[in-house]
Amino acid sequence: MRGRPDSPRPSLSRVTASTSLTPTTRYGFLGPEGTFTSMALDAWGPSAQGERVTFGSVDAALTALRSGAIDAAMVPIENSVEGGVSATLDALASGDPLVVVGEVLVPVTFVLAAAPGTTRDAVRAVGTHSHAWAQVRGWIGENLPDAVYVPTLSTASAAEALEQGPQPFEAAVCAPAAARLHGLDVLAEGIGDMQAAVTRFVLVARPGVVPERTGADKTTVVLFQRDDHAGGLLALLEQFAARGINMTRLESRPTKESMGSYCFSIDLEGHVLDERVGEALMGLKRICSEVRFLGSYPRADRQRATIAPLTADEDFSAARAWLTGLRTGRP
Ligand SMILES: O=C(O)C(=O)Cc1ccccc1
């Protein structure tokens, strides 16, 4: 894993994957239009021709995906300020299998918006999504220290509500686009505590075709240990280290079964069709009680994996050919 980002802030970027998704795909997302999730879906090229279906939560969208009511769902999975999005990670780690088929990076910029004519002094309460609130706490603390937080289903639903009439909050924290969409006045812009904040969204589908290998791919897995023992995590990580596989995210999440029981949610560089990744997954399958494969998909930043010496596909094939020779008596 990289200790510190060394690449510039990504622009809103999209990747297209060769999957079973078609122009008639029904795409679910946290609505209404104007959410950061809707922007992620805008940036997902193939969605332009599909049907857009709004939901009130990530869980509701994933439930609809599992039931077949929609074909794909765009959900936030990681934030450069707050880390992993627990609701999404947990919903993917259990229940009927789902797989990630692509990712989108969205720079998140927040404004404080209110019904026309509202002054900043009149703001006693602020409505927004919990992720947004977590990212503007510093600004609110300095500029509206007495403001009360009112949770809403999304940033855009707070903006939409203010357009409709009086609410238990006078201002919304939302994207500039949502303020425009609902005719709100912008009382302050760029109020995020980290100006360079980026949220990573993933497009999730039911298991089917694996997106093709591009050389700049990521694979997501959740690992469940057989038992708790000294060096248990190290044994898992060795499977990656021994094959030159870099991780881009590693988080422990409670399995919710008992106190102290955790699983590990991991993003790694590479595709399940890469020999080194396939071999690592086999190693993990042997030592874990469960390896939940959550998909291989093209990276949004298109950064190609660095292949460590002697970990290329050819190195693994040559070693396998050698073993086959030994086993068949034709070394
Ligand atoms: O409420 C939204 O707009 C969302 O899409 C959820 C969210 C909120 C803040 C940052 C990233 C995603």
The ligand as an SDF file (V2000), in Angstrom:
LIG
                    3D

 12 12  0  0  0  0  0  0  0  0999 V2000
  -25.7400   12.2480   -0.6240 O   0  0  0  0  0  0  0  0  0  0  0  0
  -25.0580   12.1640   -1.6720 C   0  0  0  0  0  0  0  0  0  0  0  0
  -24.9360   13.0780   -2.4910 O   0  0  0  0  0  0  0  0  0  0  0  0
  -24.3390   10.9300   -1.9290 C   0  0  0  0  0  0  0  0  0  0  0  0
  -24.1910   10.5300   -3.0490 O   0  0  0  0  0  0  0  0  0  0  0  0
  -23.6570   10.2900   -0.7440 C   0  0  0  0  0  0  0  0  0  0  0  0
  -22.3580   10.9890   -0.5580 C   0  0  0  0  0  0  0  0  0  0  0  0
  -22.2930   12.1210    0.2390 C   0  0  0  0  0  0  0  0  0  0  0  0
  -21.0640   12.7760    0.3810 C   0  0  0  0  0  0  0  0  0  0  0  0
  -19.9390   12.3040   -0.2820 C   0  0  0  0  0  0  0  0  0  0  0  0
  -20.0370   11.1880   -1.0770 C   0  0  0  0  0  0  0  0  0  0  0  0
  -21.2500   10.5210   -1.2220 C   0  0  0  0  0  0  0  0  0  0  0  0
  1  2  2  0
  2  3  1  0
  2  4  1  0
  4  5  2  0
  4  6  1  0
  6  7  1  0
  7  8  1  0
  7 12  2  0
  8  9  2  0
  9 10  1  0
 10 11  2  0
 11 12  1  0
M  END
$$$$
